[in-house]
């Protein structure tokens, strides 16, 4: 049964423990490219660097390319209910929370694909 990690660090440690971290990076790259928001994380990217760069990318999308941001959330299939629960008064915090929701959804895809292949 899939239980979503409660924060980014737990998510990354679980991905590494199950040797699926590279698959997670591949999935993120794939979905961002599907949304025409090219992001190309090298497979060697550290979890901390991934977290920082993803946060920055989401922040820029919210600030300057809102329609593309919404499209990205749709393509990745981030829960609309979870997005609506977030407090959007501070963009930096919002971008960090959305980045976590994206990571969580991407991790879920990778985890299920690995579990049921």
N, C-alpha and C positions, 0 to 999 in steps of 0.2 A: 504494500500500500504506500502510495506517495504521500509524504508529509513534507510540506514546504518548509525550508529553513527560515528562521526568524530574522536573520540579518545577512548581509553580504559576506562577512567573514565565515560564518557557518556554512553558507552556500558553497563558497570556494573550497573550504576544507573538505566538505562532503564530495564535491566534484573531484578533488585530487585523490581522496581516499578511494574512490571508486574508479580511478584512472580515466575519468571522463572530462577532465578540464579542457583538453585540446578539442574534444567534440563540442564543448560549450562555446569555445572561441569560434570554431567553425560555424556553429549555428547562428551566433550573433552576426558574424560577417555575412552569412548567407541571407538572413532576413533583412539586414540593413541594405544590402545590395538589391534585394527584391523590391524594397521601398524606394529605390533610387536615391538612397542616402549613403552612398559608398563610404564604408568604413572598412579598413583593412588591417585588423589587428594581426601582428605576426604571431605564429603559434608559440613563440618564445615569450610572449608578453606576460609579465608577472601579474598575479591577481590584483595587487595594489595599483599597478599602472592601468590595468584594464578598468578598474573601478573609477579611477580619476578621469581617464579619457572618456569613458562612457558618460559620466556625470557632466563633463564639459560639453560633449556633443548634444546631450539632451537639453542642457541649459541654452545652448545656441539655437537649437531648433524651436524651443518654446518662445524664445525672445524674438527671433528673426524670421522663422519659417513655420508658423503655427499650423498651416494646412498640411505641410509635409510631416510635421510632428504627429498630427492626428492620423495621417495615413500610415505612418510607421507603427503606431499603437495598434491600428487595425490589422496590419499585416502580421505583426508578431502575435496578435490575439491576446493583448493585455486586457484583463477584466475591467469593463467600463465601471462597474460598481466600485471596484477598488480605487480607480482613478477619482471617481466622484467623492470618495471619502477623504481625499487629501485636502489639506488647507493650502490654497494657492497664494496666500498673502506674501510669502517670501519665496521668490523664484529660485534662489540657490537651494533652499531646503526642498522645495517642490521637485526640482530637477534630480536631486539625490534620491528622493523617495520613488520617483518614476523610474530612475535607472535601476533601483532595486526590484521594482515590479517587473521590469523587462528581463532582468537577470533571472528572476524567479520563474517567469514563464518559459524562458529559453532553457533553463535547467530542467523544468518539468518535461519539455519535449525530448531533450537528450536522455533523461532518465527513463522515460517510457519506451523510447526507441531501443535503448540498451536492454531493458528488462524483458521486452516482448518481441525481440527479433528472432 
